[in-house]
């Protein structure tokens, strides 16, 4: 993902050890499409940049339970 240091409720809140809620939309987000929701723990985070590129962040997570299936 592209790093944004001003996103204090999103990217910068993803500290190692934090619990996060994940929402997956394998079909899209239209009414009736499948939505998968679960919880995970942030296990790693790195921020990289190149001389002429954008700042990028990488976050590793470990699921902490099963996924719940609902619809939008």
C-alpha positions as CSV (number, residue, x, y, z in Angstrom):
1,X,0.0,0.0,0.0
2,X,1.1,3.6,-0.5
3,X,2.1,5.1,2.9
4,X,0.2,8.2,4.1
5,X,1.6,9.5,7.4
6,X,-1.5,11.7,7.8
7,X,-3.8,8.7,8.0
8,X,-3.8,8.4,11.8
9,X,-6.9,6.3,12.0
10,X,-5.7,3.8,9.4
11,X,-2.2,3.1,8.4
12,X,-0.3,4.7,11.3
13,X,-2.7,3.0,13.8
14,X,-1.6,-0.4,12.5
15,X,1.1,-1.0,15.1
16,X,2.7,-4.4,15.6
17,X,0.5,-6.3,18.1
18,X,-2.7,-4.3,17.2
19,X,-5.9,-6.2,16.5
20,X,-7.6,-5.3,13.2
21,X,-10.9,-6.2,11.6
22,X,-10.6,-7.3,8.0
23,X,-13.4,-7.1,5.4
24,X,-13.1,-9.0,2.1
25,X,-15.3,-8.4,-0.9
26,X,-14.5,-11.2,-3.3
27,X,-17.5,-10.4,-5.5
28,X,-17.6,-6.7,-5.1
29,X,-19.7,-4.5,-2.8
30,X,-23.1,-4.4,-4.6
31,X,-26.2,-5.4,-2.7
32,X,-26.3,-9.2,-2.3
33,X,-22.5,-9.7,-2.9
34,X,-20.6,-11.9,-0.4
35,X,-18.7,-10.2,2.4
36,X,-16.2,-12.0,4.6
37,X,-15.2,-10.5,7.9
38,X,-12.6,-11.6,10.4
39,X,-10.0,-10.4,13.0
40,X,-6.2,-10.5,12.8
41,X,-3.2,-9.4,14.7
42,X,-0.5,-7.2,13.0
43,X,2.7,-9.2,13.2
44,X,5.0,-6.9,11.1
45,X,5.2,-3.6,9.4
46,X,7.8,-1.9,7.2
47,X,8.0,1.4,5.3
48,X,10.2,1.7,2.3
49,X,11.0,4.4,-0.3
50,X,13.2,4.7,-3.3
51,X,15.1,7.8,-4.6
52,X,12.5,8.5,-7.2
53,X,9.4,6.6,-6.1
54,X,6.5,6.8,-3.7
55,X,6.8,5.7,0.0
56,X,5.3,2.2,0.4
57,X,4.3,0.3,3.5
58,X,4.0,-3.4,3.9
59,X,1.9,-5.0,6.8
60,X,2.0,-8.6,7.9
61,X,-1.0,-10.1,9.7
62,X,-2.0,-13.4,11.4
63,X,-5.7,-14.4,11.4
64,X,-7.1,-14.9,14.9
65,X,-10.3,-16.9,14.2
66,X,-12.6,-17.9,11.4
67,X,-14.2,-15.7,8.8
68,X,-17.9,-14.7,9.1
69,X,-19.8,-14.8,5.8
70,X,-22.6,-12.2,5.2
71,X,-23.8,-10.1,2.3
72,X,-23.7,-6.5,1.4
